[in-house]
């Protein structure tokens, strides 16, 4: 592991700034919020365009909060390419401009910046607009606001199980505002 120089610190800041370009469901204020990172260790690979954060990693930028045991950030052509988060569990939280919360947790998370895909694996849970999704595998398309859940392939679950893992969903009805009724006696 090499010592951080001024160039290394600038590269680290650039890499980190790219991570939080998750505009699709981000609160507008988050873009201008300061970035705070805590980790037990940092390993920066400037030439290979990736950084590794280990040990009780916490990342906060505005309403965005990410935690994990390990976070690996990869860039490609000076653009954010992939963020890989592992933990027991790894967590993700962010508000959008309507103050709707997106909560996610799983043992493994992977975010593909170009496609806006947030993939959750192993004990995956997604809470979006009060609606709960849980499965061993959830894919959330942040750009199109699409949730897919279920096994990664059509095969059965583990060899000793009879059935593949089930998807569990709880969807709450939208709250209707009360409409004043017209008084028909005024005719």
ABEGO torsion letter per residue (X at the ends): XBBBBAAAAAAAAAAAAAAAABAAABBAAAAABBBBBBBABBBBBAAAGBBBBBGGBBBBBEABBBBBABBBBBBBGGBBABBBBBBOBBBBBBBBAAGBBBBBBBABBBBBAAAGBBBBBEGBBBBBGGBBBBBABBBBBAAAGBBBBEBABABBBBAABABBBBBBBBBBBBBBBBBBBBBAAAX
